[in-house]
Amino acid sequence: MLLIEQKARQALKIAGRAYLMETGRILTSGLARNLLEDDVLSKAFLGAGATKG
């Protein structure tokens, strides 16, 4: 199933695998639980200084 969601953290909590895309390009991919801790996710969607949670 393909899920497209703006709330990245919520989507990653239910996904097994994920591809992080921005302007049509894949920035990173991998296991969803690993991407929750990835700096690319924080910088792309939550701002560089975002806190986890």
BELLIN-V928179 format. One record per residue. SS is DSSP state (@ for helix, = for strand, . for the rest). BURIAL is I if it has 16 or more other C-alpha atoms within 10 Angstrom, else O. D_CENTER is the distance of its C-alpha to the mean C-alpha in Angstrom with 1 decimal. Layout:
SS:BURIAL:D_CENTER, SS:BURIAL:D_CENTER
This chain:
.:O:16.3, .:O:13.8, .:O:11.8, .:O:10.8, .:O:9.7, .:O:9.4, .:O:8.7, @:I:5.0, @:I:6.5, @:O:9.2, @:I:7.9, @:I:6.4, @:O:9.8, @:O:11.7, .:O:10.2, .:O:11.8, =:O:10.0, =:I:7.1, =:O:7.3, =:I:5.3, =:O:8.4, =:O:10.4, .:O:14.1, .:O:14.4, =:O:13.4, =:O:10.9, =:O:9.6, =:O:8.5, =:O:8.5, =:O:9.7, =:O:10.1, @:I:7.5, @:I:9.5, @:O:9.3, @:I:5.7, .:I:6.3, .:O:9.0, .:O:7.9, @:O:9.5, @:I:7.9, @:I:4.8, @:I:7.9, @:O:10.0, @:O:8.4, @:O:7.7, @:I:9.6, .:O:12.4, .:O:13.7, .:O:15.6, .:O:13.3, .:O:14.1, .:O:12.3, .:O:13.2
